[in-house]
Amino acid sequence: MDIRQLGEKEKALSKTVKIPKSNAGLKRPVDKRHALLLIEKENAWVTSCNRELAETFCTLVTQGDPVTVVKTAGVVAWGTYAGASEEAGMILLDRKPDGRFKLVPLSTTPNSLLTQVAHFVGRHGSVTSEEGQRGLIFRGELRHPGEPIDPEATAQAPKPEATPARKKALSKTVKIPKSKAGLKRPIDKRHALLRIEKENAWVTSCNRELAETFCTLVTRGDPVTVVKTAGVVVWGTYAGEPEQTGTIILDGKPDGRFKLVPLDITPNSLLTQVAHFVGRDGSVTSEEGQHGLIFRGELRNLGESIDTEAAVQTPESDVTPSADAPAGEFEEITEAEAIAAIGQKVTLESIERGIKVRIRGKQAECEKTAEHILKGRPTVASQQGAKYMMEGNLNKSFLRKGSNQQGPDANGVTTREDASERTFTAFGENLRAVQAACLTGCKKDTMFTIVVNDRSAGHFVISSGSRRML
């Protein structure tokens, strides 16, 4: 098995962002299907040249939000181990293309630890074990983050709650700078939001690869990723002039092109510099749009040369306020508060990439909600104990993708007007902001609002109603 030693950590980063050091030293598997887990008491590290696999594996076996340090040759993801904290061992995860996995112990790893990890990462009822040439081997289907854990996983040893002292110690171990303005996250996976405050740059997105690529292109050194349930925050030291502040949204197209749009009050010089950092040499163009200066181009691949214009500061001192900026601030509201505020009596879960939805609750309430949001008849309907469940395709006006979409704005709200359906739709995370945006284009008495849970991106709010005729 070909395993290489990881290089030393950048000194500049180690002063700002620290994760605990392993006593045994970390190694990285070469195959992209492999991830290596090292557990030393309460600490768990996962190394791999496959970012998505490393972060998924670490999320499944740790509690709280794991932290990822991105290296040129791969990543190191670290977190607090979710199981018994008095054992140590090294385990190799081999993930198959069809979603199955194999766990193989390396070095001296207790069977009890291997068994516990297997049930943390395996889907309920899928995990099996057998004796191999080198010891016990576990196989199964890899569990998705958010799915229930096999009950056998919790039977190994009780998991004590982190004490306040321990939480405080952890917060001192891993820390990235905080933004003064607060960080927002776009819902669309094609979008990433860049916030620059002097030398600090943060990128938020529900698309890990896009966020890390964007941050790497505009920062120097190795950026650091904090993995959240609803997406990621990637931080690094901005590579350009360190005295400017602004917020910029990147819209990444499937064919490799991009569009940059300023939010809030962002200097043209800062926007121009970012555009040339992320664009391929000679591909970047700008134009005046409805909401100010817009940059387009082909996204630069990591390692490609930077457009020489990136180092040239434009003499413009004017700023372009985005027309999408809100008239006022909206108080943050949780998913539970949003559901209570609109009186939603069913639970809604996004499935099949947001095209379909699963509705659970009392039969009468499920059917009532389905009449508003489903296209045609439900595809599945069944009684499950005291609850009723149905699934179906969402009506076009309640989809989060469509033509003529505008945004997201500074509150993370995207709007869409559909002339054929004669509807106006708004969606985002903040209930008040979404409803306010929807009322700008629809009749108040026709607006219907739902709160939907998405396992990969967290909750979101959709409001839609009959288009207001001007």
C-alpha positions in Angstrom: 0.0 0.0 0.0 1.6 3.3 -1.2 1.4 5.9 1.6 3.5 9.1 1.6 4.4 11.3 4.5 2.7 14.8 4.5 4.9 17.9 4.1 5.3 20.4 7.0 2.6 22.9 7.7 3.1 26.5 6.5 4.5 28.6 9.4 2.2 31.6 8.7 -0.9 29.4 8.9 0.2 27.5 12.0 0.3 30.8 13.9 -3.3 31.7 12.9 -5.1 28.3 12.6 -3.9 25.4 14.7 -5.2 21.9 14.9 -3.8 19.4 17.4 -0.6 17.5 16.3 -0.7 13.7 16.1 1.9 11.8 18.2 2.2 9.2 15.6 2.5 11.6 12.6 0.0 11.8 9.7 0.3 10.0 6.5 -1.7 10.4 3.3 -2.9 7.6 1.0 -2.3 8.2 -2.7 -5.4 6.6 -4.1 -8.4 9.0 -4.4 -10.7 6.2 -3.2 -8.8 6.0 0.1 -8.9 8.1 3.3 -6.8 7.4 6.4 -8.3 7.9 9.9 -6.0 8.3 12.9 -7.6 8.4 16.3 -5.7 9.4 19.5 -8.1 9.7 22.4 -10.5 12.5 21.7 -8.8 13.7 18.5 -9.5 12.3 15.0 -7.6 13.2 11.8 -8.5 12.1 8.3 -6.0 12.5 5.5 -6.7 12.0 1.8 -6.0 13.5 -1.6 -9.8 13.5 -2.1 -11.3 16.5 -0.2 -14.9 15.4 -0.4 -14.1 11.9 0.9 -11.9 13.1 3.7 -14.5 15.7 5.0 -17.3 13.2 4.7 -15.4 10.5 6.6 -14.4 13.0 9.3 -18.0 14.4 9.6 -19.3 10.9 10.2 -17.0 10.0 13.0 -16.7 13.3 14.9 -19.0 15.6 16.9 -19.4 19.3 16.1 -18.0 20.9 12.9 -14.7 19.4 11.7 -11.9 21.7 10.4 -10.1 21.1 7.1 -6.6 22.3 6.3 -6.1 22.3 2.5 -2.7 21.3 1.3 -1.3 21.2 -2.3 -1.2 17.4 -2.2 -4.5 16.9 -0.4 -6.3 17.7 2.9 -6.2 17.1 6.6 -9.6 17.1 8.3 -9.7 17.2 12.1 -12.5 16.9 14.7 -13.4 15.6 18.1 -14.0 11.8 17.9 -17.7 11.0 18.6 -17.0 7.6 20.3 -15.0 6.4 23.3 -12.1 8.7 23.8 -9.6 6.4 25.5 -8.5 4.3 22.4 -6.0 4.9 19.6 -5.7 3.4 16.2 -5.3 3.9 12.5 -7.9 2.8 9.9 -8.0 2.9 6.1 -11.3 3.6 4.4 -11.7 2.3 0.8 -14.8 3.8 -0.8 -16.2 2.0 -3.9 -17.8 4.0 -6.8 -21.2 2.4 -5.9 -21.2 3.8 -2.4 -20.0 0.7 -0.6 -16.9 0.8 1.7 -14.3 -1.4 3.3 -12.4 -0.6 6.5 -9.0 -2.1 7.1 -7.0 -1.6 10.4 -3.4 -0.4 10.1 -0.7 -0.6 12.9 -2.2 -1.9 16.2 -5.9 -1.0 16.2 -8.3 -2.4 18.8 -11.3 -4.4 17.4 -13.6 -2.4 19.6 -12.5 0.9 18.0 -12.7 -0.5 14.5 -16.2 -1.9 15.2 -17.4 1.5 16.5 -16.0 3.4 13.5 -17.6 0.9 11.1 -21.0 1.5 12.6 -20.5 5.3 12.7 -19.8 5.3 8.9 -22.1 2.5 7.8 -25.8 2.7 6.9 -28.2 1.0 9.4 -28.2 -2.7 8.9 -25.6 -2.8 6.1 -22.4 -3.4 8.1 -20.8 -6.8 8.1 -17.4 -8.1 9.3 -15.1 -11.0 8.4 -11.6 -12.2 9.2 -9.0 -11.2 6.6 -5.3 -12.0 6.2 -4.4 -8.9 8.3 -7.2 -9.0 10.8 -10.9 -8.0 11.0 -12.3 -6.3 7.9 -15.6 -4.4 7.8 -17.8 -3.8 4.8 -21.0 -1.9 4.2 -22.8 1.0 2.5 -21.5 4.4 3.4 -23.9 6.5 5.4 -24.7 10.0 4.2 -24.2 12.9 6.8 -27.6 13.4 8.4 -28.8 9.8 8.1 -29.4 8.0 11.4 -26.5 6.1 13.0 -26.7 2.4 13.3 -27.8 1.9 17.0 -24.9 -0.6 17.5 -22.6 2.4 17.1 -23.7 3.9 20.3 -23.6 0.6 22.1 -19.8 0.5 22.2 -19.3 3.1 24.9 -21.2 6.1 26.2 -20.3 9.4 24.6 -19.9 12.1 27.3 -21.1 15.6 26.5 -18.3 18.1 26.1 -17.9 20.1 29.2 -17.8 23.9 29.0 -14.1 23.8 29.9 -13.4 21.3 27.0 -15.4 23.4 24.5 -13.4 26.5 25.6 -10.2 24.6 25.1 -11.3 23.5 21.6 -12.2 27.0 20.6 -8.7 28.1 21.5 -7.2 25.2 19.4 -9.1 26.0 16.1 -9.9 29.6 15.3 -10.3 31.7 12.1 -10.8 35.4 12.2 -14.4 36.7 12.5 -15.9 39.0 9.9 -17.1 42.3 11.3 -20.1 42.4 8.9 -21.1 38.8 9.5 -21.0 36.0 6.9 -23.9 35.0 4.6 -24.2 31.9 2.5 -25.8 31.7 -0.9 -28.2 28.7 -1.4 -27.5 28.0 -5.1 -24.5 25.5 -5.5 -23.3 27.6 -8.5 -22.7 30.6 -6.2 -19.9 31.5 -3.8 -19.8 34.7 -1.7 -16.5 36.4 -1.1 -16.1 38.8 1.8 -12.9 40.9 2.0 -12.0 42.9 5.1 -8.4 44.3 4.7 -6.1 41.3 4.8 -8.8 38.7 5.5 -10.8 36.9 2.8 -13.7 34.5 3.5 -15.7 32.5 1.0 -19.0 30.9 1.9 -20.9 28.4 -0.2 -22.9 25.1 -0.1 -20.5 23.9 -2.8 -17.2 22.9 -1.1 -15.2 22.6 -4.3 -16.3 26.0 -5.7 -15.7 27.8 -2.3 -12.2 26.3 -1.9 -11.2 27.0 -5.5 -12.4 30.6 -5.3 -10.6 31.2 -2.0 -7.4 29.6 -3.3 -7.4 31.9 -6.4 -7.7 35.1 -4.3 -5.5 34.3 -1.3 -1.9 33.4 -0.7 -0.7 30.3 1.3 -3.0 27.4 2.1 -6.7 28.4 2.8 -8.5 26.8 5.7 -12.0 25.3 5.5 -14.5 25.0 8.3 -17.1 22.5 7.3 -20.7 23.3 8.4 -23.8 21.2 8.1 -25.2 23.6 5.6 -22.0 24.3 3.7 -18.5 25.6 4.2 -16.6 28.7 5.2 -13.1 29.0 3.6 -10.7 31.6 5.0 -7.3 32.9 3.8 -5.1 35.9 3.6 -6.1 38.1 0.6 -3.5 38.2 -2.1 -4.2 41.8 -3.3 -4.3 45.3 -1.7 -5.0 44.8 2.0 -6.8 48.1 2.8 -10.1 47.5 1.0 -13.4 46.0 2.0 -16.3 44.6 0.0 -18.6 41.6 -0.8 -18.6 39.9 -4.2 -20.7 37.0 -5.5 -19.2 34.5 -7.9 -21.6 32.7 -10.3 -19.8 29.7 -11.7 -21.2 28.3 -15.0 -21.1 24.6 -15.8 -18.8 25.3 -18.9 -16.1 27.0 -16.7 -17.2 30.6 -17.3 -18.0 32.9 -14.4 -19.7 36.2 -13.5 -18.8 38.5 -10.7 -21.4 40.9 -9.2 -20.7 43.3 -6.3 -23.0 43.3 -3.2 -23.4 46.1 -0.6 -20.8 48.9 -1.2 -17.8 47.4 -3.0 -15.0 49.6 -4.6 -14.6 49.1 -8.4 -10.9 48.7 -7.9 -11.4 45.8 -5.5 -13.9 44.1 -7.9 -11.5 44.6 -10.8 -8.6 43.0 -8.9 -10.6 40.0 -7.8 -11.9 39.5 -11.4 -8.3 39.3 -12.7 -7.2 37.0 -9.9 -9.9 34.4 -10.8 -10.0 34.9 -14.6 -7.8 33.3 -17.2 -5.3 35.6 -18.9 -7.1 37.7 -21.6 -10.6 36.3 -20.9 -11.9 38.9 -18.5 -14.3 41.5 -19.7 -16.5 44.1 -17.9 -19.8 45.8 -18.7 -22.3 48.0 -17.1 -25.4 46.1 -15.9 -28.6 47.0 -14.2 -27.0 46.7 -10.8 -23.6 48.2 -11.6 -20.3 46.9 -13.0 -20.3 43.2 -13.9 -17.2 41.1 -14.8 -17.3 37.9 -16.9 -14.6 35.5 -18.0 -13.2 31.9 -17.9 -12.4 30.6 -14.4 -8.6 30.1 -14.0 -7.4 26.7 -13.0 -5.2 26.4 -10.0 -1.6 26.7 -11.1 -2.3 28.8 -14.2 -0.6 32.1 -14.5 -2.5 35.2 -13.2 -3.6 37.9 -15.6 -0.9 40.6 -15.3 -3.7 43.2 -15.0 -4.4 41.8 -11.5 -1.5 43.8 -10.1 -2.7 47.0 -11.6 -5.0 49.1 -9.4 -7.6 51.2 -11.2 -7.6 54.9 -10.3 -11.3 54.9 -9.8 -12.3 55.8 -6.2 -16.0 55.7 -6.7 -18.1 52.8 -5.3 -21.0 51.0 -6.8 -23.8 50.2 -4.4 -25.7 47.2 -5.5 -29.4 47.7 -6.3 -30.0 44.4 -4.5 -29.0 45.9 -1.2 -31.9 45.7 1.3 -33.7 48.7 2.5 -33.4 47.4 6.0 -31.9 44.6 8.1 -33.8 41.5 8.8 -33.5 39.7 12.2 -32.0 36.2 11.9 -34.6 33.5 12.5 -34.2 29.8 13.0 -35.9 27.0 11.1 -38.2 26.2 14.0 -39.1 29.9 14.5 -39.9 30.2 10.7 -42.1 27.1 10.8 -43.9 28.4 13.9 -44.3 31.9 12.3 -46.1 30.6 9.2 -48.1 27.9 11.1 -46.7 25.1 9.0 -48.2 21.9 10.4 -46.2 19.4 8.2 -42.5 18.7 7.8 -41.1 19.2 4.3 -37.9 17.5 3.1 -36.2 18.3 -0.2 -35.3 15.1 -2.3 -33.9 14.4 -5.7 -31.9 17.7 -5.9 -34.9 19.8 -5.0 -37.1 18.6 -7.8 -39.3 16.5 -5.4 -40.4 17.0 -1.8 -41.4 14.6 0.9 -44.3 15.7 3.2 -45.0 14.2 6.6 -47.7 14.9 9.1 -51.5 14.3 9.5 -53.1 13.2 6.3 -55.4 16.2 6.0 -52.6 18.6 6.5 -50.3 16.8 4.0 -53.0 16.8 1.3 -53.8 20.5 2.0 -50.1 21.4 1.5 -49.7 19.2 -1.5 -52.5 21.1 -3.3 -50.5 24.3 -3.1 -47.0 23.0 -3.9 -47.1 19.7 -5.9 -47.4 19.4 -9.7 -50.2 16.9 -10.4 -50.8 13.9 -8.1 -48.3 12.6 -5.5 -46.0 9.9 -6.7 -46.0 8.1 -3.2 -48.6 8.2 -0.4 -48.6 5.9 2.6 -49.6 5.8 6.3 -46.6 5.3 8.6 -47.8 4.7 12.1 -49.5 7.8 13.4 -48.0 9.9 10.5 -48.9 10.2 6.9 -46.2 10.5 4.2 -46.4 11.6 0.6 -43.9 12.5 -2.1 -44.3 14.4 -5.3 -42.8 16.7 -7.9 -42.8 20.3 -6.9 -44.8 22.8 -8.8 -42.6 25.0 -11.1 -43.1 28.1 -9.0 -41.7 26.3 -5.9 -38.5 25.1 -7.6 -35.2 26.8 -6.7 -33.9 26.8 -10.2 -35.4 28.5 -13.3 -34.9 31.1 -15.9 -34.9 34.9 -15.2 -33.6 34.5 -11.7 -32.2 37.5 -9.9 -29.8 37.4 -7.0 -29.1 36.4 -4.4 -29.2 39.9 -2.8 -27.4 41.0 0.3 -29.9 39.0 2.4 -29.3 35.8 0.4 -32.7 36.0 -1.3 -33.2 35.0 -4.9 -36.3 36.1 -6.9 -37.8 34.8 -10.1 -40.7 35.9 -12.3 -42.4 33.4 -14.5 -44.5 35.0 -17.2 -46.0 31.7 -18.5 -47.1 30.6 -15.0 -47.9 34.2 -14.0 -46.1 33.7 -10.7 -43.5 35.5 -8.7 -41.2 33.5 -6.4 -38.6 34.3 -3.8 -36.4 31.9 -1.8 -33.6 32.1 0.8 -32.8 31.2 4.4 -34.4 34.2 6.2 -38.2 34.0 6.4 -38.8 37.8 6.8 -36.4 38.7 4.0 -37.9 36.1 1.6 -41.5 37.2 2.3 -40.6 40.9 1.9 -38.9 40.1 -1.5 -41.9 38.1 -2.7 -44.3 40.8 -1.9 -42.5 43.2 -4.2 -43.7 41.1 -7.2 -46.8 39.1 -6.1 -50.3 39.8 -4.7 -50.3 39.5 -0.9 -53.5 37.4 -0.7 -52.1 34.8 -3.1 -48.6 34.3 -1.5 -48.0 30.9 0.0 -44.8 30.2 2.0 -43.1 26.9 3.0 -40.0 26.0 5.0 -38.2 23.0 3.6 -35.3 21.0 5.1 -32.4 20.0 2.8 -29.9 17.5 4.4 -27.0 18.8 2.4 -27.7 22.5 2.5 -29.9 23.1 5.6 -33.3 24.7 5.6 -34.6 27.2 3.1 -37.8 29.2 2.7 -39.8 29.6 -0.5 -42.6 32.1 -1.0 -44.6 32.2 -4.3 -47.8 33.9 -5.5 -49.7 35.3 -8.4 -47.6 37.9 -10.3 -48.6 41.5 -9.6 -49.8 43.1 -12.9 -48.4 46.7 -13.2 
